[in-house]
């Protein structure tokens, strides 16, 4: 039985972090209230700097409150434990130190024997590296992760926490934003959705939106036309965007109904954009993980500019739902998933069984602690699924 358990949340926000922290606290309290709980503030940033809090009796008793909120009560940050240069530049480690050594020493000093990481593939595999480093020194640390990402792109996990809520929230965002289609004649609206390498969130949000659209009443006699409220294009990273062909198709839509509404994954066409910028001699910024800084490229604006001229839009608008979606409280579907994963995470930790909790797609969707060496990121969205191809056909996009 572990004596001291630590929790941390890391990476970008997702609509599951607050609830996952709450569920872990509740499960430990019900399992053995004598197990001590601490949390590192702002993920690996807090682990490296020793910024932690003790989860005391009042918090343990009131943990259910956390299910009502988005965000993370213990905070997040983007820190890569294997990027010593970046950690040193940020003052998280000193000269001659490595982040793994500093983090491992902190866990030892704090007497932590179980670490729960709530994050994506980088967060969880970094924790596995920590456990391996401690094992080499003769210290035991059981790491059990929970899979967090709104992109739903962790291999081999069927469904990551927070993604379903994020898709629902992106749809709700669009239900207001697409009303702007009537704010000007020949209006172009680009709804940019988070999703660097996977189009799952954009596709799922579009599916949710069109399901809502199908349930509404319309009054076309006064211009309240279902076609003007519909989505006319969905672009994901997994599919090449033929700008010329799409411009021709969308020009016809604009001519007929006076507006065009696009759902765009932020990573759609990104390779083409980066190649064009670098060919023009522009430097493209990258983060400590080596990822292109999408906010410096602004894909929504890039495509809005190109489509606007080609389809004869008089006004264009780009709206981004990312922060609205990712900071929402978990919906009922995610709450149920969080609960069952948290219960297995605690059971696995007590049994000393490390891994990332998830429904293993390579083992018949069994919910289990998946081995860290099998965890990877950037699982592509399967754009051949029937529901997605049917969605594209329903909006007139081949």
DORO-370851 format. One line per 3 residues: for each residue x negated, y negated, z of C-alpha. Coordinates in steps of 0.02 Angstrom, whole numbers. Layout:
N
X,Y,Z | ... .
This chain:
398
0,0,0 | -74,-170,-47 | -105,-294,92 .
-116,-455,-9 | -36,-489,-178 | -70,-641,-288 .
39,-712,-426 | -2,-831,-567 | 84,-897,-722 .
-18,-955,-870 | -13,-1015,-1050 | 132,-1111,-1123 .
299,-1117,-1035 | 439,-994,-1071 | 615,-980,-998 .
567,-840,-879 | 423,-901,-771 | 521,-973,-626 .
638,-825,-621 | 496,-698,-638 | 407,-776,-489 .
570,-769,-392 | 604,-588,-441 | 430,-531,-389 .
447,-618,-220 | 620,-543,-192 | 563,-368,-241 .
411,-371,-128 | 515,-438,16 | 640,-297,-6 .
501,-166,-26 | 386,-216,118 | 399,-389,198 .
229,-363,280 | 139,-375,114 | 61,-550,104 .
98,-653,-50 | -2,-798,-120 | 6,-893,-285 .
-131,-978,-382 | -78,-1150,-443 | -86,-1183,-629 .
-140,-1008,-677 | -326,-974,-702 | -362,-1157,-668 .
-309,-1128,-487 | -400,-963,-477 | -563,-1043,-530 .
-543,-1194,-416 | -472,-1102,-266 | -307,-1195,-276 .
-182,-1074,-199 | -30,-1075,-87 | 35,-947,37 .
213,-891,1 | 286,-907,174 | 448,-847,256 .
554,-994,198 | 506,-968,17 | 530,-781,29 .
703,-805,102 | 753,-933,-30 | 672,-858,-185 .
840,-835,-270 | 844,-1023,-301 | 707,-1001,-430 .
824,-908,-548 | 919,-1070,-580 | 772,-1165,-652 .
654,-1170,-799 | 470,-1214,-792 | 356,-1134,-664 .
357,-1180,-479 | 173,-1133,-467 | 119,-1220,-627 .
31,-1168,-787 | -123,-1216,-886 | -219,-1153,-1037 .
-385,-1085,-976 | -481,-948,-1067 | -589,-851,-944 .
-707,-794,-1081 | -740,-972,-1142 | -872,-1025,-1017 .
-920,-1179,-1116 | -744,-1249,-1108 | -724,-1203,-924 .
-890,-1289,-885 | -842,-1445,-983 | -681,-1456,-883 .
-773,-1441,-718 | -697,-1273,-674 | -866,-1184,-658 .
-1043,-1245,-628 | -1202,-1229,-727 | -1264,-1050,-735 .
-1095,-980,-685 | -973,-879,-788 | -786,-896,-769 .
-764,-709,-741 | -890,-712,-598 | -810,-864,-515 .
-634,-793,-531 | -687,-623,-466 | -776,-701,-317 .
-620,-801,-275 | -509,-647,-278 | -632,-557,-164 .
-643,-705,-44 | -453,-716,-37 | -436,-529,-3 .
-323,-499,-153 | -298,-317,-200 | -153,-341,-324 .
-140,-478,-454 | 20,-509,-552 | -5,-612,-709 .
146,-682,-799 | 90,-731,-972 | 52,-680,-1150 .
-80,-564,-1219 | -226,-682,-1178 | -169,-703,-998 .
-146,-519,-966 | -301,-453,-1055 | -406,-584,-963 .
-339,-513,-800 | -390,-339,-857 | -566,-405,-890 .
-567,-472,-712 | -517,-302,-642 | -654,-217,-743 .
-783,-343,-682 | -733,-313,-500 | -737,-124,-525 .
-918,-138,-581 | -954,-221,-414 | -863,-86,-317 .
-706,-189,-280 | -534,-126,-324 | -405,-241,-401 .
-242,-181,-476 | -177,-297,-611 | 4,-283,-666 .
64,-409,-794 | 233,-468,-854 | 248,-514,-1039 .
292,-696,-1067 | 305,-776,-1238 | 444,-862,-1332 .
369,-795,-1494 | 408,-613,-1446 | 243,-564,-1527 .
154,-451,-1401 | 100,-280,-1466 | 175,-152,-1426 .
312,-233,-1321 | 487,-232,-1394 | 551,-389,-1306 .
449,-516,-1209 | 525,-617,-1068 | 598,-787,-1110 .
610,-764,-1298 | 796,-729,-1304 | 835,-883,-1199 .
720,-990,-1306 | 812,-937,-1464 | 980,-977,-1385 .
918,-1147,-1328 | 844,-1189,-1500 | 1016,-1151,-1572 .
1100,-1265,-1445 | 976,-1402,-1486 | 1021,-1386,-1671 .
1207,-1390,-1634 | 1183,-1572,-1584 | 1042,-1622,-1700 .
1122,-1558,-1860 | 1269,-1674,-1827 | 1149,-1807,-1890 .
1180,-1744,-2067 | 1311,-1879,-2086 | 1206,-2023,-2022 .
1149,-2067,-2198 | 1193,-2019,-2378 | 1078,-1881,-2445 .
1009,-1834,-2275 | 867,-1708,-2248 | 847,-1632,-2074 .
699,-1520,-2030 | 718,-1427,-1865 | 542,-1374,-1818 .
540,-1223,-1702 | 391,-1158,-1603 | 305,-1005,-1676 .
124,-1015,-1732 | 101,-841,-1805 | 272,-762,-1785 .
438,-814,-1859 | 542,-715,-1733 | 599,-867,-1633 .
648,-968,-1787 | 742,-821,-1862 | 830,-778,-1698 .
877,-961,-1670 | 947,-972,-1846 | 1046,-812,-1819 .
1117,-881,-1656 | 1159,-1047,-1739 | 1249,-967,-1886 .
1346,-855,-1766 | 1404,-1013,-1676 | 1441,-1093,-1845 .
1552,-946,-1894 | 1661,-970,-1740 | 1698,-1156,-1768 .
1852,-1242,-1840 | 1824,-1365,-1982 | 1924,-1508,-2058 .
1854,-1526,-2235 | 1988,-1650,-2290 | 1899,-1789,-2195 .
1723,-1729,-2233 | 1706,-1612,-2084 | 1641,-1477,-2200 .
1566,-1312,-2139 | 1437,-1320,-2279 | 1365,-1482,-2211 .
1344,-1403,-2039 | 1263,-1244,-2106 | 1077,-1202,-2117 .
1015,-1208,-2296 | 839,-1138,-2275 | 740,-1038,-2147 .
550,-1035,-2164 | 439,-916,-2063 | 251,-882,-2067 .
278,-707,-2135 | 350,-772,-2299 | 265,-881,-2430 .
355,-1044,-2465 | 373,-1077,-2650 | 391,-1266,-2638 .
440,-1290,-2820 | 573,-1155,-2822 | 644,-1207,-2654 .
648,-1389,-2706 | 752,-1343,-2858 | 872,-1240,-2752 .
888,-1370,-2615 | 909,-1512,-2740 | 1067,-1425,-2799 .
1128,-1413,-2618 | 1091,-1597,-2589 | 1181,-1647,-2750 .
1334,-1544,-2703 | 1361,-1583,-2518 | 1247,-1732,-2481 .
1132,-1655,-2351 | 1004,-1517,-2322 | 966,-1433,-2154 .
807,-1331,-2132 | 745,-1219,-1990 | 554,-1215,-1999 .
435,-1112,-1891 | 288,-1225,-1847 | 167,-1096,-1917 .
256,-1076,-2084 | 139,-1122,-2226 | 5,-1175,-2101 .
-137,-1089,-2195 | -94,-1185,-2353 | -85,-1349,-2256 .
-253,-1320,-2170 | -335,-1270,-2333 | -272,-1428,-2417 .
-329,-1540,-2274 | -502,-1461,-2265 | -521,-1469,-2454 .
-487,-1655,-2439 | -629,-1669,-2312 | -520,-1687,-2157 .
-571,-1599,-1996 | -436,-1489,-1920 | -440,-1482,-1729 .
-438,-1317,-1636 | -405,-1273,-1453 | -517,-1169,-1335 .
-436,-1011,-1404 | -486,-1057,-1582 | -306,-1093,-1632 .
-271,-1237,-1750 | -195,-1384,-1653 | -27,-1385,-1740 .
24,-1551,-1664 | -118,-1636,-1759 | -54,-1564,-1923 .
132,-1593,-1895 | 204,-1459,-2013 | 381,-1527,-1997 .
327,-1696,-2063 | 220,-1614,-2199 | 367,-1517,-2271 .
492,-1658,-2243 | 382,-1775,-2344 | 366,-1653,-2488 .
546,-1595,-2494 | 615,-1770,-2469 | 547,-1835,-2633 .
582,-1675,-2729 | 765,-1661,-2679 | 804,-1847,-2683 .
837,-1873,-2498 | 873,-2053,-2447 | 828,-2019,-2266 .
730,-1880,-2181 | 724,-1827,-2000 | 610,-1703,-1909 .
666,-1640,-1739 | 568,-1518,-1630 | 660,-1406,-1507 .
505,-1328,-1428 | 495,-1413,-1259 | 684,-1415,-1242 .
689,-1227,-1272 | 536,-1166,-1178 | 576,-1256,-1014 .
755,-1194,-997 | 812,-1077,-857 | 827,-895,-908 .
996,-842,-977 | 1092,-689,-917 | 1007,-572,-1041 .
833,-627,-990 | 878,-624,-805 | 925,-440,-819 .
763,-402,-913 | 660,-499,-785 | 740,-403,-643 .
703,-230,-712 | 526,-276,-762 | 488,-354,-592 .
550,-199,-502 | 438,-87,-606 | 292,-209,-587 .
301,-198,-398 | 321,-8,-401 | 170,5,-518 .
66,-109,-407 | 105,-7,-252 | 58,153,-344 .
-103,72,-407 | -50,89,-589 | -112,-60,-692 .
-43,-122,-857 | 81,-242,-935 | 263,-201,-904 .
368,-183,-1060 | 472,-71,-1172 | 336,21,-1267 .
381,24,-1452 | 252,160,-1483 | 323,272,-1346 .
509,272,-1389 | 543,102,-1307 | 508,174,-1135 .
493,41,-999 | 321,71,-925 | 155,-6,-874 .
71,-16,-1044 | -118,7,-1047 | -212,-158,-1065 .
-319,-94,-1207 | -161,-74,-1312 | -101,-252,-1281 .
-127,-375,-1423 | -51,-537,-1485 | 16,-605,-1648 .
135,-462,-1685 | 214,-517,-1849 | 400,-537,-1862 .
475,-398,-1967 | 560,-504,-2099 | 627,-349,-2187 .
754,-316,-2049 | 931,-307,-2114 | 998,-445,-2001 .
867,-568,-2066 | 887,-527,-2250 | 1076,-539,-2228 .
1053,-709,-2145 | 949,-773,-2291 | 1076,-707,-2416 .
1218,-790,-2321 | 1135,-962,-2337 | 1088,-938,-2519 .
903,-909,-2492 | 830,-759,-2582 .
